[in-house]
Amino acid sequence: MPVTAEWLLQPSGRQRWLDGAFLLSALLIFSWLLPPLWWGVVAVFLLLLMLWGWRKPAVRRLGCDSRGWWLEYHGCKLSVRWRHGSVRRADVLILEWSFWPWQRLMIRPDSLGSAEDYRRLTAVLYNDLR
């Protein structure tokens, strides 16, 4: 593991597109299943939920040093250990850092500043998680 490495994370444009496609397909399914009034309520609820999820991300930075992995979560620096169930693929990294399902980190190549940063992150993760 390198002595120190740090990555600044940003929201993924591809993930937002996938979220929008899921929302649209869910709304189409609900339009067939629900009366118009309930469909409108569900549509507003799903849109608010999606906008709430698109606010400032909870995790802004990720890094590792001689003590191990850490991430900046809501402004606090937390030491983390990647749990079993983490997914490492060419187009997405899903890193489980807690028991709770909402405490996972999904990183796509466009979540980092450059392709080289993503390659460097995957190289460090593969060496650490083997």
Residue pairs with C-beta under 8 A, 6 or more apart in sequence:
1 64
1 66
1 124
1 127
1 128
2 64
2 124
3 65
3 66
4 63
4 64
4 65
4 66
5 63
5 64
5 65
5 120
5 121
5 124
6 61
6 62
6 63
7 61
7 62
7 63
7 112
7 117
7 120
7 121
8 60
8 61
8 112
8 113
9 57
9 59
9 60
9 61
9 62
9 107
9 111
9 112
10 57
10 111
10 112
10 113
11 54
11 57
11 111
12 106
12 107
12 108
12 110
12 111
13 110
14 108
14 110
15 106
15 108
15 111
16 54
19 50
19 53
19 54
20 50
23 46
23 47
23 50
26 46
27 39
27 42
27 43
27 46
30 39
30 42
30 43
31 39
34 42
58 73
58 74
59 71
59 72
59 73
59 105
60 72
61 71
61 72
62 69
62 70
62 71
62 72
62 105
62 107
62 121
63 69
63 70
63 71
64 70
64 124
64 128
67 79
68 79
68 80
68 81
69 79
69 80
69 81
69 82
69 128
70 77
70 78
70 79
70 80
71 77
71 78
71 80
71 97
71 105
72 78
80 97
80 98
81 97
82 95
82 96
82 97
82 125
82 128
82 129
83 96
83 97
83 98
83 99
84 96
85 96
86 93
86 94
86 95
86 96
86 129
87 93
87 94
88 122
88 125
88 126
88 129
91 108
91 109
92 106
92 107
92 108
93 105
93 106
93 107
93 108
93 121
93 122
93 125
94 104
94 105
94 106
94 107
95 104
95 105
95 106
95 107
95 125
96 103
96 104
97 103
97 104
97 105
98 104
107 118
107 121
109 115
109 118
111 118
112 118
112 121
